[in-house]
Amino acid sequence: MEVVIQPDAAAVAVFGADIIDRLISTKPGAVLGLATGSSPLGVYDELIRRCVASTLSFEDATAFLLDEYIGLPPGHPASYRVFIEQHFTGRVDIDASHVHVPDGAADDIVAACHDYEQRIRDAGGIDLQLLGIGADGHVGFNEPTSSLASRTRVKTLTPQTRSDNARFFDNPDEVPHHVVTQGIGTILEARHLLLIANGASKAGAIAKAVEGPVTSMCPASAIQLHPHVTVVIDEAAAAELTLAEYYRDTFAGKPLWQSS
Ligand code: GLP
C-alpha cells in the first residue's frame, strides 16, 4: 500500500487525477470504478478540466459506479446515477451507454445484483476503483460488519450514514434505508484501488483503514488485503496515522523506477 500525504484537498485532487490520466493515456479503453460522495469531486473536476482542454479523452472508457439507493424514483436528484452524471460522466466525453450504475429500481434486485457482477466480468474487470471512505470506515455502502468477501447486494444503511447523507435530500426522512452496493469482495478484484480522503472528519477512519486490524467493523481496512492500493489524503485526514512520517519519507525518496 502506498500512502501519499498531500498538503491540501486541491493537491489530492491533482495527484488522484494524474493517476487516472496515466491509466487512460496508456489504456484508453480502461474500465473505471467510480465513487460518489464529496471526496472524489476534486479529482472529477480536474479530469473534466483536462477533458475540456482536450488533453485527455474518456471516449473509449467504461465506468461502473459503486452503489445506488433503492426506492428513489428515476431521475431523483440525490440518486447516484444523477450525481455521477452531474459531477463527472455527463461532463466528459465518455459514451453514456458505457456508464453502469447498480439498478436500485429493479423489480428483482437480487437478479440485478448478479447481472451487475456479470457486466463487470464481461467488461474484463475494473482497472482502477476510486474509493471514498465514510466516517465509520464504510466503502461504497458496505457498512461495518459487511462481509469482507461480499459481492454486489442489498445493504441497510446505519443511522449514522443516513444522517451523513441527509444533506443531499430535502428532508432527512427521505434518505432510503436500503441500497445496492458492490461488495468488498467485488471491490478487491479491481486491479488498482485509489482511496481519496480529505479533512479531519476522516482522520480516524483513515488510521483504522490503513493501520488498524483488518476487520469488518472497518470495511475499508480490507484494502490491506489488496496488492495495489494508493491512499491519497490531505494533512488533516493523515492526522491520526502513526507512521505518517514514514509515508512522507517513503514518498519523498521514491525511486523513479518504482511504479505508481
Ligand atoms: C457515501 C458513499 C461512499 C462515500 C461516502 C463518503 O456513503 N456511498 O461511496 O465514500 O458517502 O462520502 P463523502 O466523500 O461525501 O464524505
py3Dmol code that shows the C-alpha trace and the ligand (Angstrom):
import py3Dmol

protein = """\
ATOM      1  CA  MET A   1       0.000   0.000   0.000  1.00  0.00           C
ATOM      2  CA  GLU A   2       1.257   3.446  -0.869  1.00  0.00           C
ATOM      3  CA  VAL A   3       0.097   6.306   1.380  1.00  0.00           C
ATOM      4  CA  VAL A   4       0.562   9.727  -0.199  1.00  0.00           C
ATOM      5  CA  ILE A   5       0.039  12.729   2.081  1.00  0.00           C
ATOM      6  CA  GLN A   6      -0.599  15.963   0.216  1.00  0.00           C
ATOM      7  CA  PRO A   7      -0.773  19.456   1.714  1.00  0.00           C
ATOM      8  CA  ASP A   8      -4.435  20.068   0.897  1.00  0.00           C
ATOM      9  CA  ALA A   9      -7.505  18.843  -0.963  1.00  0.00           C
ATOM     10  CA  ALA A  10      -6.505  20.657  -4.158  1.00  0.00           C
ATOM     11  CA  ALA A  11      -3.198  18.763  -4.282  1.00  0.00           C
ATOM     12  CA  VAL A  12      -5.014  15.498  -3.505  1.00  0.00           C
ATOM     13  CA  ALA A  13      -7.293  16.142  -6.491  1.00  0.00           C
ATOM     14  CA  VAL A  14      -4.401  16.740  -8.897  1.00  0.00           C
ATOM     15  CA  PHE A  15      -2.478  13.708  -7.621  1.00  0.00           C
ATOM     16  CA  GLY A  16      -5.533  11.461  -7.956  1.00  0.00           C
ATOM     17  CA  ALA A  17      -6.372  12.825 -11.407  1.00  0.00           C
ATOM     18  CA  ASP A  18      -2.770  12.217 -12.545  1.00  0.00           C
ATOM     19  CA  ILE A  19      -3.112   8.518 -11.680  1.00  0.00           C
ATOM     20  CA  ILE A  20      -6.330   8.186 -13.709  1.00  0.00           C
ATOM     21  CA  ASP A  21      -4.857  10.294 -16.518  1.00  0.00           C
ATOM     22  CA  ARG A  22      -1.842   7.949 -16.773  1.00  0.00           C
ATOM     23  CA  LEU A  23      -4.116   4.912 -16.873  1.00  0.00           C
ATOM     24  CA  ILE A  24      -6.374   6.338 -19.600  1.00  0.00           C
ATOM     25  CA  SER A  25      -3.393   7.568 -21.601  1.00  0.00           C
ATOM     26  CA  THR A  26      -1.815   4.103 -21.655  1.00  0.00           C
ATOM     27  CA  LYS A  27      -5.114   2.194 -21.887  1.00  0.00           C
ATOM     28  CA  PRO A  28      -7.844   4.354 -23.488  1.00  0.00           C
ATOM     29  CA  GLY A  29     -10.409   1.564 -23.112  1.00  0.00           C
ATOM     30  CA  ALA A  30      -9.794   1.234 -19.373  1.00  0.00           C
ATOM     31  CA  VAL A  31     -12.599   0.214 -17.049  1.00  0.00           C
ATOM     32  CA  LEU A  32     -13.011   2.714 -14.221  1.00  0.00           C
ATOM     33  CA  GLY A  33     -14.791   2.136 -10.941  1.00  0.00           C
ATOM     34  CA  LEU A  34     -16.384   5.409  -9.862  1.00  0.00           C
ATOM     35  CA  ALA A  35     -17.420   6.600  -6.423  1.00  0.00           C
ATOM     36  CA  THR A  36     -19.901   9.229  -5.289  1.00  0.00           C
ATOM     37  CA  GLY A  37     -19.745  11.464  -2.212  1.00  0.00           C
ATOM     38  CA  SER A  38     -17.761  14.663  -1.888  1.00  0.00           C
ATOM     39  CA  SER A  39     -14.303  13.047  -1.609  1.00  0.00           C
ATOM     40  CA  PRO A  40     -13.733  12.342  -5.329  1.00  0.00           C
ATOM     41  CA  LEU A  41     -15.260  15.621  -6.574  1.00  0.00           C
ATOM     42  CA  GLY A  42     -11.910  17.417  -6.823  1.00  0.00           C
ATOM     43  CA  VAL A  43     -10.492  14.519  -8.857  1.00  0.00           C
ATOM     44  CA  TYR A  44     -13.519  14.638 -11.174  1.00  0.00           C
ATOM     45  CA  ASP A  45     -13.226  18.416 -11.606  1.00  0.00           C
ATOM     46  CA  GLU A  46      -9.565  18.072 -12.533  1.00  0.00           C
ATOM     47  CA  LEU A  47     -10.324  15.278 -15.035  1.00  0.00           C
ATOM     48  CA  ILE A  48     -13.169  17.350 -16.554  1.00  0.00           C
ATOM     49  CA  ARG A  49     -10.771  20.286 -16.919  1.00  0.00           C
ATOM     50  CA  ARG A  50      -8.273  18.100 -18.782  1.00  0.00           C
ATOM     51  CA  CYS A  51     -11.006  16.644 -20.984  1.00  0.00           C
ATOM     52  CA  VAL A  52     -12.325  20.101 -21.880  1.00  0.00           C
ATOM     53  CA  ALA A  53      -8.740  21.123 -22.685  1.00  0.00           C
ATOM     54  CA  SER A  54      -8.552  18.037 -24.965  1.00  0.00           C
ATOM     55  CA  THR A  55      -5.515  16.613 -23.207  1.00  0.00           C
ATOM     56  CA  LEU A  56      -7.496  13.589 -22.034  1.00  0.00           C
ATOM     57  CA  SER A  57     -10.369  11.590 -23.517  1.00  0.00           C
ATOM     58  CA  PHE A  58     -12.721   9.046 -21.971  1.00  0.00           C
ATOM     59  CA  GLU A  59     -14.425   8.171 -25.259  1.00  0.00           C
ATOM     60  CA  ASP A  60     -13.240   4.549 -25.180  1.00  0.00           C
ATOM     61  CA  ALA A  61     -13.509   4.100 -21.411  1.00  0.00           C
ATOM     62  CA  THR A  62     -16.162   2.205 -19.464  1.00  0.00           C
ATOM     63  CA  ALA A  63     -17.328   3.032 -15.947  1.00  0.00           C
ATOM     64  CA  PHE A  64     -19.044   1.145 -13.140  1.00  0.00           C
ATOM     65  CA  LEU A  65     -20.447   3.013 -10.166  1.00  0.00           C
ATOM     66  CA  LEU A  66     -20.028   1.522  -6.695  1.00  0.00           C
ATOM     67  CA  ASP A  67     -23.531   1.902  -5.350  1.00  0.00           C
ATOM     68  CA  GLU A  68     -27.073   3.267  -5.589  1.00  0.00           C
ATOM     69  CA  TYR A  69     -30.049   3.897  -3.336  1.00  0.00           C
ATOM     70  CA  ILE A  70     -33.072   1.615  -3.510  1.00  0.00           C
ATOM     71  CA  GLY A  71     -36.508   3.119  -3.915  1.00  0.00           C
ATOM     72  CA  LEU A  72     -35.755   6.559  -5.319  1.00  0.00           C
ATOM     73  CA  PRO A  73     -37.812   7.460  -8.390  1.00  0.00           C
ATOM     74  CA  PRO A  74     -35.790   7.579 -11.648  1.00  0.00           C
ATOM     75  CA  GLY A  75     -34.087  10.957 -12.034  1.00  0.00           C
ATOM     76  CA  HIS A  76     -34.233  11.775  -8.303  1.00  0.00           C
ATOM     77  CA  PRO A  77     -31.569  14.444  -7.748  1.00  0.00           C
ATOM     78  CA  ALA A  78     -29.992  12.501  -4.861  1.00  0.00           C
ATOM     79  CA  SER A  79     -29.732   9.248  -6.828  1.00  0.00           C
ATOM     80  CA  TYR A  80     -26.182   8.261  -7.570  1.00  0.00           C
ATOM     81  CA  ARG A  81     -26.978   7.911 -11.283  1.00  0.00           C
ATOM     82  CA  VAL A  82     -27.896  11.591 -11.388  1.00  0.00           C
ATOM     83  CA  PHE A  83     -24.981  12.529  -9.096  1.00  0.00           C
ATOM     84  CA  ILE A  84     -22.328  10.892 -11.271  1.00  0.00           C
ATOM     85  CA  GLU A  85     -23.825  12.373 -14.462  1.00  0.00           C
ATOM     86  CA  GLN A  86     -23.861  15.845 -12.940  1.00  0.00           C
ATOM     87  CA  HIS A  87     -20.415  15.684 -11.436  1.00  0.00           C
ATOM     88  CA  PHE A  88     -18.454  13.628 -13.912  1.00  0.00           C
ATOM     89  CA  THR A  89     -19.774  11.384 -16.666  1.00  0.00           C
ATOM     90  CA  GLY A  90     -22.117  13.994 -18.145  1.00  0.00           C
ATOM     91  CA  ARG A  91     -19.248  16.478 -18.373  1.00  0.00           C
ATOM     92  CA  VAL A  92     -16.616  14.344 -20.093  1.00  0.00           C
ATOM     93  CA  ASP A  93     -16.726  12.563 -23.448  1.00  0.00           C
ATOM     94  CA  ILE A  94     -17.491   9.090 -22.097  1.00  0.00           C
ATOM     95  CA  ASP A  95     -20.224   7.244 -24.018  1.00  0.00           C
ATOM     96  CA  ALA A  96     -23.316   7.302 -21.749  1.00  0.00           C
ATOM     97  CA  SER A  97     -24.057   3.681 -22.665  1.00  0.00           C
ATOM     98  CA  HIS A  98     -20.694   2.725 -21.153  1.00  0.00           C
ATOM     99  CA  VAL A  99     -21.638   4.102 -17.725  1.00  0.00           C
ATOM    100  CA  HIS A 100     -23.089   1.396 -15.495  1.00  0.00           C
ATOM    101  CA  VAL A 101     -24.939   2.070 -12.249  1.00  0.00           C
ATOM    102  CA  PRO A 102     -26.434  -0.584  -9.962  1.00  0.00           C
ATOM    103  CA  ASP A 103     -30.190  -0.709 -10.541  1.00  0.00           C
ATOM    104  CA  GLY A 104     -31.914   0.364  -7.352  1.00  0.00           C
ATOM    105  CA  ALA A 105     -35.320   0.292  -9.050  1.00  0.00           C
ATOM    106  CA  ALA A 106     -35.222  -3.263 -10.439  1.00  0.00           C
ATOM    107  CA  ASP A 107     -38.247  -5.477  -9.771  1.00  0.00           C
ATOM    108  CA  ASP A 108     -35.836  -8.307  -8.999  1.00  0.00           C
ATOM    109  CA  ILE A 109     -32.975  -6.634  -7.140  1.00  0.00           C
ATOM    110  CA  VAL A 110     -31.151  -9.902  -6.441  1.00  0.00           C
ATOM    111  CA  ALA A 111     -31.086 -10.762 -10.159  1.00  0.00           C
ATOM    112  CA  ALA A 112     -29.976  -7.181 -10.928  1.00  0.00           C
ATOM    113  CA  CYS A 113     -27.061  -7.576  -8.475  1.00  0.00           C
ATOM    114  CA  HIS A 114     -25.948 -10.800 -10.199  1.00  0.00           C
ATOM    115  CA  ASP A 115     -26.292  -9.077 -13.559  1.00  0.00           C
ATOM    116  CA  TYR A 116     -24.113  -6.173 -12.352  1.00  0.00           C
ATOM    117  CA  GLU A 117     -21.345  -8.556 -11.315  1.00  0.00           C
ATOM    118  CA  GLN A 118     -21.606 -10.262 -14.703  1.00  0.00           C
ATOM    119  CA  ARG A 119     -21.374  -6.942 -16.531  1.00  0.00           C
ATOM    120  CA  ILE A 120     -18.164  -6.122 -14.643  1.00  0.00           C
ATOM    121  CA  ARG A 121     -16.742  -9.529 -15.615  1.00  0.00           C
ATOM    122  CA  ASP A 122     -17.856  -9.095 -19.235  1.00  0.00           C
ATOM    123  CA  ALA A 123     -16.046  -5.756 -19.365  1.00  0.00           C
ATOM    124  CA  GLY A 124     -12.828  -7.526 -18.321  1.00  0.00           C
ATOM    125  CA  GLY A 125     -12.887  -6.394 -14.684  1.00  0.00           C
ATOM    126  CA  ILE A 126     -12.220  -2.971 -13.221  1.00  0.00           C
ATOM    127  CA  ASP A 127      -8.771  -1.492 -13.889  1.00  0.00           C
ATOM    128  CA  LEU A 128      -8.953   1.227 -11.271  1.00  0.00           C
ATOM    129  CA  GLN A 129     -11.509   1.625  -8.496  1.00  0.00           C
ATOM    130  CA  LEU A 130     -11.833   5.080  -6.992  1.00  0.00           C
ATOM    131  CA  LEU A 131     -12.966   4.991  -3.356  1.00  0.00           C
ATOM    132  CA  GLY A 132     -14.046   7.489  -0.755  1.00  0.00           C
ATOM    133  CA  ILE A 133     -14.443   6.468   2.865  1.00  0.00           C
ATOM    134  CA  GLY A 134     -17.260   7.057   5.319  1.00  0.00           C
ATOM    135  CA  ALA A 135     -16.524   8.366   8.816  1.00  0.00           C
ATOM    136  CA  ASP A 136     -17.325   4.848  10.114  1.00  0.00           C
ATOM    137  CA  GLY A 137     -14.930   3.258   7.619  1.00  0.00           C
ATOM    138  CA  HIS A 138     -17.507   2.215   5.038  1.00  0.00           C
ATOM    139  CA  VAL A 139     -16.586   1.968   1.370  1.00  0.00           C
ATOM    140  CA  GLY A 140     -19.286   2.051  -1.268  1.00  0.00           C
ATOM    141  CA  PHE A 141     -22.229   1.340   1.007  1.00  0.00           C
ATOM    142  CA  ASN A 142     -20.524  -1.564   2.769  1.00  0.00           C
ATOM    143  CA  GLU A 143     -21.377  -0.677   6.320  1.00  0.00           C
ATOM    144  CA  PRO A 144     -19.479  -2.022   9.364  1.00  0.00           C
ATOM    145  CA  THR A 145     -19.820  -5.824   9.698  1.00  0.00           C
ATOM    146  CA  SER A 146     -20.122  -6.235   5.922  1.00  0.00           C
ATOM    147  CA  SER A 147     -18.530  -9.499   4.878  1.00  0.00           C
ATOM    148  CA  LEU A 148     -15.052  -8.923   3.512  1.00  0.00           C
ATOM    149  CA  ALA A 149     -15.949 -11.491   0.822  1.00  0.00           C
ATOM    150  CA  SER A 150     -19.258  -9.822  -0.101  1.00  0.00           C
ATOM    151  CA  ARG A 151     -20.467  -9.290  -3.658  1.00  0.00           C
ATOM    152  CA  THR A 152     -22.930  -6.755  -5.099  1.00  0.00           C
ATOM    153  CA  ARG A 153     -26.028  -6.951  -2.922  1.00  0.00           C
ATOM    154  CA  VAL A 154     -28.616  -5.084  -0.871  1.00  0.00           C
ATOM    155  CA  LYS A 155     -27.448  -3.404   2.343  1.00  0.00           C
ATOM    156  CA  THR A 156     -29.252  -1.481   5.077  1.00  0.00           C
ATOM    157  CA  LEU A 157     -27.735   1.892   5.957  1.00  0.00           C
ATOM    158  CA  THR A 158     -26.731   2.717   9.517  1.00  0.00           C
ATOM    159  CA  PRO A 159     -28.413   5.719  11.182  1.00  0.00           C
ATOM    160  CA  GLN A 160     -25.005   7.472  11.016  1.00  0.00           C
ATOM    161  CA  THR A 161     -24.715   7.106   7.225  1.00  0.00           C
ATOM    162  CA  ARG A 162     -28.360   8.128   6.698  1.00  0.00           C
ATOM    163  CA  SER A 163     -27.724  11.228   8.759  1.00  0.00           C
ATOM    164  CA  ASP A 164     -24.386  11.965   6.967  1.00  0.00           C
ATOM    165  CA  ASN A 165     -26.127  11.728   3.593  1.00  0.00           C
ATOM    166  CA  ALA A 166     -29.261  13.682   4.606  1.00  0.00           C
ATOM    167  CA  ARG A 167     -27.624  16.847   3.244  1.00  0.00           C
ATOM    168  CA  PHE A 168     -28.369  15.626  -0.300  1.00  0.00           C
ATOM    169  CA  PHE A 169     -32.122  15.335   0.392  1.00  0.00           C
ATOM    170  CA  ASP A 170     -34.800  17.985   1.029  1.00  0.00           C
ATOM    171  CA  ASN A 171     -35.993  16.077   4.059  1.00  0.00           C
ATOM    172  CA  PRO A 172     -33.829  13.709   6.175  1.00  0.00           C
ATOM    173  CA  ASP A 173     -36.698  11.200   6.340  1.00  0.00           C
ATOM    174  CA  GLU A 174     -36.394  10.809   2.564  1.00  0.00           C
ATOM    175  CA  VAL A 175     -32.958   9.111   2.816  1.00  0.00           C
ATOM    176  CA  PRO A 176     -33.593   5.494   1.834  1.00  0.00           C
ATOM    177  CA  HIS A 177     -32.835   2.765   4.342  1.00  0.00           C
ATOM    178  CA  HIS A 178     -31.767   0.319   1.641  1.00  0.00           C
ATOM    179  CA  VAL A 179     -29.097   0.466  -1.033  1.00  0.00           C
ATOM    180  CA  VAL A 180     -27.334  -1.717  -3.596  1.00  0.00           C
ATOM    181  CA  THR A 181     -23.556  -1.753  -3.365  1.00  0.00           C
ATOM    182  CA  GLN A 182     -20.644  -3.580  -4.877  1.00  0.00           C
ATOM    183  CA  GLY A 183     -19.324  -5.890  -2.166  1.00  0.00           C
ATOM    184  CA  ILE A 184     -15.924  -5.768  -0.542  1.00  0.00           C
ATOM    185  CA  GLY A 185     -15.022  -8.916  -2.476  1.00  0.00           C
ATOM    186  CA  THR A 186     -16.070  -7.184  -5.702  1.00  0.00           C
ATOM    187  CA  ILE A 187     -14.015  -4.099  -4.885  1.00  0.00           C
ATOM    188  CA  LEU A 188     -10.940  -6.181  -4.021  1.00  0.00           C
ATOM    189  CA  GLU A 189     -10.979  -7.668  -7.536  1.00  0.00           C
ATOM    190  CA  ALA A 190     -10.272  -4.288  -9.139  1.00  0.00           C
ATOM    191  CA  ARG A 191      -6.664  -4.179 -10.309  1.00  0.00           C
ATOM    192  CA  HIS A 192      -5.817  -0.914  -8.541  1.00  0.00           C
ATOM    193  CA  LEU A 193      -7.606   0.803  -5.645  1.00  0.00           C
ATOM    194  CA  LEU A 194      -7.321   4.582  -5.314  1.00  0.00           C
ATOM    195  CA  LEU A 195      -8.727   5.802  -1.994  1.00  0.00           C
ATOM    196  CA  ILE A 196      -9.220   9.546  -1.563  1.00  0.00           C
ATOM    197  CA  ALA A 197      -9.937  11.322   1.733  1.00  0.00           C
ATOM    198  CA  ASN A 198      -9.776  14.889   2.943  1.00  0.00           C
ATOM    199  CA  GLY A 199     -10.410  16.627   6.230  1.00  0.00           C
ATOM    200  CA  ALA A 200     -10.212  15.940   9.944  1.00  0.00           C
ATOM    201  CA  SER A 201     -13.550  14.102   9.974  1.00  0.00           C
ATOM    202  CA  LYS A 202     -11.879  11.259   8.031  1.00  0.00           C
ATOM    203  CA  ALA A 203      -8.684  11.024  10.139  1.00  0.00           C
ATOM    204  CA  GLY A 204      -9.989   8.281  12.451  1.00  0.00           C
ATOM    205  CA  ALA A 205     -11.366   6.163   9.610  1.00  0.00           C
ATOM    206  CA  ILE A 206      -8.155   6.523   7.602  1.00  0.00           C
ATOM    207  CA  ALA A 207      -5.998   5.460  10.569  1.00  0.00           C
ATOM    208  CA  LYS A 208      -8.177   2.388  11.093  1.00  0.00           C
ATOM    209  CA  ALA A 209      -8.278   1.510   7.393  1.00  0.00           C
ATOM    210  CA  VAL A 210      -4.525   1.863   6.839  1.00  0.00           C
ATOM    211  CA  GLU A 211      -3.014   0.834  10.178  1.00  0.00           C
ATOM    212  CA  GLY A 212      -5.749  -0.903  12.141  1.00  0.00           C
ATOM    213  CA  PRO A 213      -6.567  -4.580  12.119  1.00  0.00           C
ATOM    214  CA  VAL A 214      -8.349  -5.971   9.076  1.00  0.00           C
ATOM    215  CA  THR A 215     -11.879  -6.152  10.374  1.00  0.00           C
ATOM    216  CA  SER A 216     -15.395  -5.943   9.040  1.00  0.00           C
ATOM    217  CA  MET A 217     -16.000  -3.284  11.712  1.00  0.00           C
ATOM    218  CA  CYS A 218     -13.947  -1.028   9.418  1.00  0.00           C
ATOM    219  CA  PRO A 219     -14.781  -2.305   5.925  1.00  0.00           C
ATOM    220  CA  ALA A 220     -12.129  -0.053   4.368  1.00  0.00           C
ATOM    221  CA  SER A 221      -9.446  -1.991   6.270  1.00  0.00           C
ATOM    222  CA  ALA A 222      -9.942  -4.711   3.620  1.00  0.00           C
ATOM    223  CA  ILE A 223      -7.716  -2.613   1.345  1.00  0.00           C
ATOM    224  CA  GLN A 224      -4.809  -4.096   3.328  1.00  0.00           C
ATOM    225  CA  LEU A 225      -5.550  -7.390   1.552  1.00  0.00           C
ATOM    226  CA  HIS A 226      -5.075  -5.850  -1.905  1.00  0.00           C
ATOM    227  CA  PRO A 227      -1.694  -5.891  -3.679  1.00  0.00           C
ATOM    228  CA  HIS A 228      -2.030  -2.469  -5.357  1.00  0.00           C
ATOM    229  CA  VAL A 229      -3.534   0.327  -3.288  1.00  0.00           C
ATOM    230  CA  THR A 230      -2.845   4.058  -3.368  1.00  0.00           C
ATOM    231  CA  VAL A 231      -4.245   6.117  -0.495  1.00  0.00           C
ATOM    232  CA  VAL A 232      -4.157   9.846  -1.285  1.00  0.00           C
ATOM    233  CA  ILE A 233      -5.076  12.110   1.623  1.00  0.00           C
ATOM    234  CA  ASP A 234      -4.590  15.647   2.833  1.00  0.00           C
ATOM    235  CA  GLU A 235      -2.730  16.569   6.027  1.00  0.00           C
ATOM    236  CA  ALA A 236      -5.939  16.771   8.067  1.00  0.00           C
ATOM    237  CA  ALA A 237      -7.030  13.260   7.074  1.00  0.00           C
ATOM    238  CA  ALA A 238      -3.500  11.988   7.872  1.00  0.00           C
ATOM    239  CA  ALA A 239      -3.530  13.433  11.397  1.00  0.00           C
ATOM    240  CA  GLU A 240      -4.100  10.125  13.231  1.00  0.00           C
ATOM    241  CA  LEU A 241      -1.664   7.964  11.255  1.00  0.00           C
ATOM    242  CA  THR A 242       1.071   6.533  13.489  1.00  0.00           C
ATOM    243  CA  LEU A 243       3.542   6.171  10.608  1.00  0.00           C
ATOM    244  CA  ALA A 244       2.797   9.459   8.819  1.00  0.00           C
ATOM    245  CA  GLU A 245       6.472  10.464   8.848  1.00  0.00           C
ATOM    246  CA  TYR A 246       7.449   7.138   7.284  1.00  0.00           C
ATOM    247  CA  TYR A 247       4.886   7.610   4.487  1.00  0.00           C
ATOM    248  CA  ARG A 248       6.171  11.132   3.808  1.00  0.00           C
ATOM    249  CA  ASP A 249       9.805   9.976   3.695  1.00  0.00           C
ATOM    250  CA  THR A 250       8.961   6.984   1.534  1.00  0.00           C
ATOM    251  CA  PHE A 251       7.128   9.145  -0.974  1.00  0.00           C
ATOM    252  CA  ALA A 252       9.817  11.847  -0.993  1.00  0.00           C
ATOM    253  CA  GLY A 253      12.526   9.249  -1.651  1.00  0.00           C
ATOM    254  CA  LYS A 254      10.548   7.130  -4.099  1.00  0.00           C
ATOM    255  CA  PRO A 255      12.845   5.792  -6.825  1.00  0.00           C
ATOM    256  CA  LEU A 256      11.878   6.728 -10.373  1.00  0.00           C
ATOM    257  CA  TRP A 257      11.724   3.054 -11.357  1.00  0.00           C
ATOM    258  CA  GLN A 258       9.063   2.291  -8.761  1.00  0.00           C
ATOM    259  CA  SER A 259       5.645   2.250 -10.377  1.00  0.00           C
ATOM    260  CA  SER A 260       2.698   4.206  -9.030  1.00  0.00           C
TER     261      SER A 260
END
"""
ligand_1 = """\
16
GLP
C -21.450 7.600 0.735
C -20.948 6.818 -0.469
C -19.498 6.394 -0.291
C -18.666 7.574 0.134
C -19.182 8.101 1.454
C -18.372 9.270 1.984
O -21.876 6.775 1.755
N -21.743 5.673 -0.711
O -19.007 5.855 -1.520
O -17.307 7.202 0.267
O -20.527 8.531 1.244
O -18.816 10.445 1.399
P -18.032 11.803 1.432
O -16.900 11.641 0.482
O -19.027 12.813 0.976
O -17.585 12.013 2.818
"""
view = py3Dmol.view(width=600, height=400)
view.addModel(protein, "pdb")
view.setStyle({"model": 0}, {"cartoon": {"style": "trace"}})
view.addModel(ligand_1, "xyz")
view.setStyle({"model": 1}, {"stick": {}})
view.zoomTo()
view.show()
